[in-house]
Amino acid sequence: MKLQRVRSALRVILCTFEMTLRQNVLDSFILFTILVQPVLIALLAIWMLREQAAEHAIFIVIGSGMTGLWSSLLFISGNSINVERWTGTLENLVASPTPLPWVILGKNLAHVTQSLASMVLSYFLAALIFNLKLNIVYPGAFVLSLFLTVLAFVSFGAIIAPIFVMNPGVQGFQNALEFPIYILCGFLFPIAMLPGWTTPFSYALSPYWAARALHGTSSGALDLSEVLFSWLMLVLFSVGSALLSAFLFRVLLQKARREATLGLE
């Protein structure tokens, strides 16, 4: 019975993943968020540091890709439930036998995976336009870091989505949360350049550990113990986010059944 339930969950997640990718290809806002904006950030940063570009190019490329991941998580994955409400399909999803978290997980996985294209595109454009040699020092460790990053971001997105539905006022801070995370998580420059009192805020954010692992394995700036610690933190954040999101979805569904206001803003 458990094996059958796992198969059902995987089938729902994969079907939602495929459908979401198809829809995103036709959405200009999503394409701008995950492709155009990160590439512009990368090209602008490399141009500003053109005298030192050869030394910091891979750091900038990875960092610009991280901006695409975070923007996708905040604006697209965060609205993954709200989009269903705006289109009038949320009530049907909640009433269906398929658990809502499975559907949202498939949507978030598609959003985050698609956002990785910004990192790849920035890599090739930087190499072509600026004629830079971009080498990843530890490719195997980098791939594992990328996998754990996707896991952490998808789990984090599963927290944001129900919060935006249950507390519409929080959604008003979406725009205000974009660039502070770029800064606090060290996407484009080390957090050592920030005031010391901001460091605890960086440590409390899973995107910081993702950026640390990706920057460290791509540039070789971190030793093995530091990379392993970053991986451990990503796993811990992923597990914690999954548990918290499960609780939030239970509250969301109970609230929907009790108040019957799921389709209302």
C-alpha positions in Angstrom: 0.0 0.0 0.0 2.8 2.4 0.8 4.6 1.6 -2.4 1.4 2.3 -4.4 1.0 5.6 -2.6 4.6 6.6 -3.5 4.0 5.7 -7.1 0.8 7.8 -7.1 2.7 10.7 -5.6 5.5 10.5 -8.1 3.0 10.3 -11.0 1.2 13.4 -9.8 4.4 15.3 -9.2 5.8 14.4 -12.7 2.6 15.2 -14.5 2.4 18.6 -12.7 6.0 19.2 -13.4 5.5 18.6 -17.1 2.4 20.7 -17.3 3.9 23.6 -15.4 7.0 23.6 -17.8 4.7 23.8 -20.8 2.7 26.7 -19.3 5.9 28.6 -18.3 7.2 28.6 -21.8 4.3 30.8 -22.8 4.5 33.2 -19.8 6.6 36.3 -20.6 6.9 37.4 -17.0 8.4 34.0 -16.0 10.7 34.0 -19.0 11.9 37.5 -18.0 12.4 36.5 -14.4 14.4 33.3 -15.0 16.3 34.2 -18.2 16.5 37.9 -19.0 17.0 39.5 -15.6 19.8 37.1 -14.3 21.7 37.5 -17.6 21.5 41.3 -17.4 22.8 41.2 -13.9 25.7 38.9 -14.9 26.6 41.0 -17.9 26.4 44.3 -16.0 28.5 42.9 -13.1 31.2 41.5 -15.5 31.3 44.8 -17.4 31.7 46.8 -14.1 34.5 44.4 -13.0 36.0 44.1 -16.4 39.5 44.7 -15.2 39.2 41.8 -12.7 36.6 39.8 -14.6 38.9 36.9 -15.4 39.4 36.4 -11.6 35.8 36.8 -10.5 33.8 35.7 -13.6 32.7 32.3 -12.3 31.6 33.9 -9.0 29.5 36.4 -10.9 28.0 33.8 -13.2 27.0 31.5 -10.3 25.7 34.5 -8.3 23.5 35.8 -11.2 22.1 32.3 -11.6 21.2 32.3 -7.9 19.3 35.6 -8.4 17.2 33.9 -11.0 16.6 31.0 -8.6 15.5 33.3 -5.8 13.3 35.5 -8.0 11.6 32.4 -9.3 11.0 31.0 -5.8 9.7 34.3 -4.5 7.4 35.4 -7.3 6.5 32.2 -9.2 6.7 29.4 -6.6 5.3 31.7 -3.9 2.2 32.3 -6.1 1.8 28.7 -7.1 -1.3 28.3 -5.0 -2.6 31.8 -5.6 -2.5 31.3 -9.4 -4.9 28.4 -8.9 -7.2 30.7 -6.9 -7.0 33.4 -9.5 -8.0 31.0 -12.3 -10.8 29.5 -10.2 -9.3 26.0 -10.0 -8.1 26.0 -6.4 -11.4 24.7 -4.9 -11.3 21.8 -7.4 -7.7 20.9 -6.5 -8.5 20.9 -2.8 -11.7 18.8 -3.2 -9.9 16.2 -5.4 -8.5 13.0 -3.9 -5.0 14.1 -4.9 -3.3 15.8 -1.9 -2.7 19.5 -2.7 1.0 19.4 -1.5 1.8 16.9 -4.2 0.6 19.3 -6.9 2.4 22.3 -5.4 5.6 20.2 -5.1 5.5 19.4 -8.8 4.9 23.1 -9.7 7.7 24.3 -7.5 10.1 21.7 -8.8 9.3 22.9 -12.4 9.9 26.5 -11.5 13.2 26.0 -9.7 14.5 23.5 -12.3 13.6 25.9 -15.1 15.4 28.7 -13.3 18.7 26.8 -13.6 18.6 27.8 -17.3 19.6 31.3 -16.2 22.9 30.0 -14.8 23.7 28.0 -17.9 22.8 30.9 -20.2 24.9 33.4 -18.1 27.8 30.9 -18.3 27.8 30.7 -22.1 27.1 34.4 -22.7 30.0 35.5 -20.4 32.3 33.1 -22.2 31.2 34.3 -25.7 30.8 38.1 -25.1 33.7 38.7 -22.8 35.9 35.8 -24.0 36.4 34.5 -20.4 37.5 31.0 -19.5 35.0 29.7 -16.9 36.2 26.6 -15.2 34.5 24.8 -12.4 37.2 23.5 -10.1 35.2 20.6 -8.5 32.5 19.6 -11.1 31.3 16.5 -9.1 30.9 18.5 -5.9 29.3 21.3 -7.8 26.6 19.0 -9.3 25.8 17.7 -5.8 25.6 21.2 -4.5 23.3 22.1 -7.3 21.0 19.2 -6.4 20.9 20.1 -2.8 20.2 23.7 -3.8 17.2 22.7 -5.8 16.0 20.5 -2.9 16.3 23.4 -0.4 14.7 25.9 -2.7 11.7 23.6 -3.5 11.2 23.0 0.2 11.4 26.7 1.0 8.9 27.4 -1.8 6.5 25.0 -0.1 6.5 27.3 2.9 6.0 30.6 1.1 3.1 29.4 -1.1 0.6 28.6 1.8 1.7 31.7 3.7 0.9 33.9 0.8 -2.6 32.3 0.6 -3.4 32.5 4.3 -1.9 35.9 4.9 -2.4 38.1 1.8 -0.8 41.0 3.6 2.5 39.2 3.6 2.5 39.0 -0.1 2.7 42.8 -0.3 6.3 42.5 0.8 7.3 40.3 -2.2 9.1 43.0 -4.0 10.9 44.2 -0.9 12.2 40.7 -0.2 14.0 40.3 -3.6 17.2 42.4 -3.4 17.8 42.1 0.4 18.1 38.3 -0.1 20.6 38.9 -3.0 22.7 40.9 -0.5 22.3 38.9 2.7 23.0 35.5 1.0 26.1 36.7 -0.8 25.0 35.9 -4.3 27.2 38.5 -6.0 29.7 39.4 -3.3 30.8 37.8 0.0 28.8 38.6 3.1 32.1 39.6 4.8 31.7 42.9 3.1 28.5 43.5 5.1 28.3 44.9 8.7 28.9 42.2 11.3 25.3 42.4 12.8 23.8 41.1 9.5 25.8 37.8 9.6 23.2 35.9 11.8 20.5 36.8 9.3 22.6 35.3 6.5 23.2 32.1 8.5 19.4 31.7 9.0 18.7 31.6 5.3 19.0 28.4 3.2 19.9 30.4 0.0 23.1 31.6 1.8 24.3 28.0 2.3 23.3 27.2 -1.3 25.3 30.1 -2.6 28.2 29.2 -0.3 28.3 25.6 -1.6 28.0 26.6 -5.2 30.6 29.4 -5.0 33.0 27.2 -3.0 32.8 24.2 -5.4 33.0 26.2 -8.6 35.9 28.5 -7.6 37.6 26.1 -5.2 37.6 28.8 -2.5 36.3 26.3 0.2 38.0 23.2 1.6 36.2 19.9 1.8 35.1 20.3 5.5 33.5 23.7 4.7 31.7 22.3 1.7 30.4 19.3 3.7 29.2 21.7 6.4 27.3 23.7 3.7 25.7 20.5 2.4 24.7 19.5 5.9 23.0 22.9 6.5 21.2 22.5 3.2 19.9 19.1 4.2 18.8 20.4 7.6 17.0 23.4 6.1 15.3 21.1 3.5 14.0 18.7 6.2 12.9 21.6 8.5 11.2 23.4 5.6 9.4 20.1 4.6 8.1 19.6 8.1 7.0 23.2 8.4 5.3 23.2 5.0 3.4 20.0 5.9 2.0 21.8 9.0 1.1 24.9 7.0 -0.8 22.9 4.4 -2.8 21.2 7.2 -3.7 24.5 8.6 -4.6 25.8 5.1 -6.9 22.9 4.4 -8.5 23.0 7.8 -9.1 26.7 7.4 -10.6 26.2 3.9 -13.0 23.5 5.1 -14.0 25.5 8.2 -14.4 29.0 6.6 -15.1 28.1 3.0 -13.3 31.2 1.8 -10.5 29.6 -0.1 -11.4 31.3 -3.4 -11.6 34.8 -1.8 -8.7 37.3 -1.5 
